[in-house]
Amino acid sequence: MFTMIGQHATGAGHWSAWSMLKLLLLTSFPTLSLTAPPSVSHPIASSESESMKSLAALKTMAPKYRFTAVPGYFKMEGRGPRNEVPTMPGMGLIDQPYPTDEAFDPQRSKQPWERFVNLLNSWNESEKGKAAYKLIYVTRHGQGYHNAKESDVGSAEWETRWVMLNGDDNSTWFDSHLTLEGIRQAMTMNAFWQDAATTLKLPLPRRYYASPLARCLETCKLSFEGIELPPGQEKPPFKPIIKELLRERLHFHTCDRRRNGTWIRENFPEFEFEEGFVDEDVYWKTEGRETLQEHAARTMALLEDVFEHEDEQIISFSTHSGTIAALIKATRHEDFFVEPGNVVPFLIKGEIIQPN
């Protein structure tokens, strides 16, 4: 699949960018329907839906866990004024001895990632009933058309002129698809996973979670599908779960208004919907903006859900910059920024403060 994309990309310089994008998307997603966006003036359901009530309940219910980022195991080399962190070689795992090495690897012959996974297993075994630990690979989607437009006109003009429009004469950013650059970024992440899993025994996610917005679904699929592991290494099934709580900060930007569940189901049949997912987008706002504090509370609800119901300890989130910022705040992680098309590790401890 990727070779075919590369051949088309190098041999079609006379095509328009939109024609190229459609070809690349349809090559990568053969069933993809590139439908026109709904009118921005189309009203959202006037009555509060059960889904909206469920979100409100999640954000206000008494927490079972206290979440904290566990420091000292991964290095993140931030760059520039926003402390921008790229995908690090080997996911930035620091090669260091662990208390569990003596029994697991007395000859120090195993890879650092093998020893770390053994450490993670031991934490979850020894603290069962008191705390749970998860390693979450958090991917920011590749460049979308909304990112490209904002870069082109600048943030000030983007916010004052373009954010409530579905697009311009050259592109559409309602529930934005990936640009050619975004597709390249996702394919680069796929190559990263393939190489690191093969040479470093970096474990692939045992479960995949994704925001329902198109750019995250595309990024998740392109980043993880088709990875081949050497004989003897178990390959987790690729069956991502779509979660509303992973979506971008809720506000009036049309790029963050999702398509309906019917479109998602038709175009991404390998993805599963979380329980209670509703067809229409009832969360997008015509005015106002979710604050960082509110988004962090929503992300806490996401973590509560995942830690309570997900047995796997190594998982992935395909999500957005705003959601990563909310995850940083929710876990009291050191602050940083992730550019489109990069993945960072979050090692999170969920201490049980309200037993069942």
N, C-alpha and C positions, 0 to 999 in steps of 0.2 A: 504493500500500500504506500509506504513512504517513498520507495524508489520511484513509483509511478508519479507521485506528487513532484518529486524533484525533477523528473524529466519534463513534465509539463511546465514547471516554473522556469526552467532554463531555456525553453524553446518557444516561448510565446510572448516575446517582448512587445509585439504590436497589439496585444490585447489590452482592453481597459482593465483597470484595477478591479472593478466590480465583476467583470467577466472572469478574471483570474480567480477571484475569491469564490465565486459560485462554483467554478470547476474544482477548486481545491476542497471546498466544503462537501460538494457532492461526491467527490472521489473518496474522501475520508468517511462521509456519512451518506451512503447511497440512497437512503430513504428520506433525506432531509428535505423538508418543505420550507422554501424561503418565502413565506407569506408576508403580505403587507401588514404593517402594524395597525392596531385599532386607533381611532381618533383619540387625541388627548382629551377632548371634551366628553368622551363617552363616560357616563356616570358609573361610579362604583356602587355596589349594592347599598341602598339607603339604610336598611336595617342592619343592626349588628349581627353578624353571622355566628354560628357555633364555633367556627374556627377562630374568630377574633376573641370570643369569650375564653377559648382554650388558651390562647396566647396570654391574655391578661391573667388568667389563673396561674399559668406557669411562672410568670414573672413575680407574682405576689405570694406564692405558696412558701411555707417554711422550708428552708434548705436542709438537705440531709448532709451535704458535704461542705467542707471549707477547702477551696482550691488554691494551690500555690504552685508556681513554677519552681522546679528543682534546679538550682544552679550548680555549676562546676563540672558538667559533663560534656557540654558542647560549646565550641567557640564560634562567635559571630563577629566577623570583621566588618564593622560598619564603615561606610565611606560618605563623605560629603556632609553638608549642613543638616541633612535629615537622618544621618546615621543609617544610610541605605545598606541593607544586608543582602548579598547575593546568595545563590545556591553554593554552599561550600563543598569542596572536595570531601568525599566520604561523609557528607552531611555535617561536617565539623566535629565529629566525635573526637574527643581528646583521648589519646592513647595513654592510659594510666593503669596502675594495678588496682584491683578491687579485693575486698575481703573474701570474696567467694572464689578467687582464683586458685587458692591452694588445693581445694578439693576438685575443682572443675578442670583446671589447666596447670598441673604441677610442673610440667616441662616448658610452660610458656610457648607452646607451639600453635595455639589457636589465634585466629584473627581477633583484633580488638572488638569488632562487632559481635562475634560469637560470645566473647566474654561479657560484653555489656548486656546482651539479651539474657544470659544466664543470671546476671546481677538483677535485672528487672524481674525475672521469674522468682528469684529468691525474695525480693521485697514483697511481691504480691502474695507469696506463700506465708512468709513470716508475719505479715501484718494483716492477714485476712480477718475481716470483721472489724478492723480498726481503721484501715486506709486502703486505697487502691491507687496504683500507679499506671499511667498510660503514656506511651510515646506517640505523639500525634504529628505526622508530617503535614504541615499546613502550606498549601500551594495557593499563591495568588494567581488568578487566571491570566492567560496571555493577553497581549494588547488587544483591546476592542476598539470599535470605531469611535466610541465616545472618548476613549483615551487619546486617540489620534487627533480628533477634532480639538480637544482641550489643549493638546500640545501645539497645535497649529495656530490657534487664536489667542492662547493665554488664559489663565484661570479666571481673571476678572471678566473678560468678555464672555467666556463660556458660561459663567454663573448668571450674568445679567441678560444674555441674549439667546443662548442656545439650549439651555438645559430642559426647557419645557416643550421643545420641538422634537418631532420624531426623527428628523434628519435634515439634510440640505440637498442640493442638486447632485451631489457626488456620492453621498453615502447615507445610510440609515443607522441610527444608534438606539432606537427603541429596542429594549432587550437585546443589546448589541451582540452581534456575532464577532468572532475573532477576525482581525485583519490578517493579511498575508504575514506580517511580522509576528502576530500572535500565534498563528499556526506554526511558524518556524520555532518560536519559543517553546511551544508545547512539544514539538518533535524533538527539540534539544533536551527537554526534560526526560522524554522517553529513552533517549540514548544514554542519559545520565543514569537512570534507573537500571537499564540493561547492563551497563558497564559495572556499576557499583555492586549490584546484586551478584554478578558473576565473579568479579575479581576480589571484592572486599567482604563478600557475604553479608552485605547490608540487607536486612530483612525487608521484603516488600510488605506493604500494608496487608493486614489480614481482613480488613473491612474498609470500604471506600464510602465516604459521605460527600455529597455535593450540594451546593446551592442550586435552586431550580432555574436560575437565570442561564440563558443559552451559552454565554461565554464560559461559564464554569462547567457546564455539561460537556462542551466541546473540549475544554482543556483537560478535564478528567479523562475522557475517552482517549484523546491523542497521547496523553502522558503515560498511561498505564496499559492500554490494550496492546496485545501482540508481543509482550516481553517474553523471551524464551530463556529458561534457566538450564544450567547444566544437569546431566543425570544425577539423581540423588537429592537435588534441591526441590522442595515442594513449592509448587506455584499456586498461590491462593486464587480462587475463582474471582473473575472480574464481574461483579454484580453490584454496582454502586447503589446507594440508597440516597434519595433526594430528601433534603430536610429544609423546611422553610426558615428555620432559625439560623441557617448558615448564610442567608442572603444579605445583601449590602444594607447599609443604614437606610431606614425607611424615610423617604421624603418624596418630593415632587419631580425629581429628575426622571425623564422618560426612559433613560438607559437602565433604570432600576425597576421598571415595571415589567413583570414577567408575562410570557405567553401562557395560555391556559394549559391545563393538564392533558387535554386531548392532544394538543400539538406536541407536547413533550413525549407522550406515550408513543405517538406515531413515529417520531424522529429519533428517539433514543429508547428502543424497545428493550435493551439490555439493562436499563436502569429500573430500580424499584422505587415506589413511592412509600414514604413513611405512613404509618397509620394516621388517618384523619386528614390527609392531604386533600384539599378541595380544588375543583377544576379551575375556577376563576381566581384572579388575583384580588384578594380582599384586603391586602396589607398596604398596597401602594397608596400614597397620599396625594391629593390634589393640592395640598398646601401644608405648610409646616415641615418640621424636620425632627427626626429622632435625635436626641442629644447623645453624646458619648456615654454619659452615665446610664441613660435608658438602654442604649445598645449593649453596654456591658452587662446590665441586668438580664437582657435577652440572651446574651451569650452564657451567662451563669445558668440560665434555664436549659440551654443547649447542653452544657457540660453535665448538669444534673441528670438529664435524660440519658446521655451517652454512658456516664459512669454507672447509672442504675441498671441499664438494660443491655449494655454491650459487654460481652464476656472477653472479647479479644483485647489484648493489651497494646498492640501496635496497629494503628489505624491512620487514615488520612482524611483531611478536609480539603476540598477544592472550593475556594471562597474568594473574598474580596478584601481590598486594603482596609476598608472601614471595619470589617469584621475582625481582621487581624489586630487592628488597634483596640477593638473592644476585648478581644481575647487577652491581649497584653495587660489591659487594665483589670480584667476579671481575675487574672492569675498573679497579679503584681510582678509581672516579668519586667526585666530591664527594657526600656523603650527602644524601638528601632522601627525602620520603615522597609517595606518589601516592594521592589519594583515589579511590574507585570512579568509573569512567566518565570517566577523563582519559587523555590520551596525551602522552608525552614523547619527545624524540629522544635517542638514544644514538649518537654518532659514535665508532666503535671501530676502532682499528688492530690488526691481527693481524700481528705481526712474526714472520717465519719463523725459527725457531731450530733446526729439525731438517728439512732438506730431504729430499725423497723420494729 
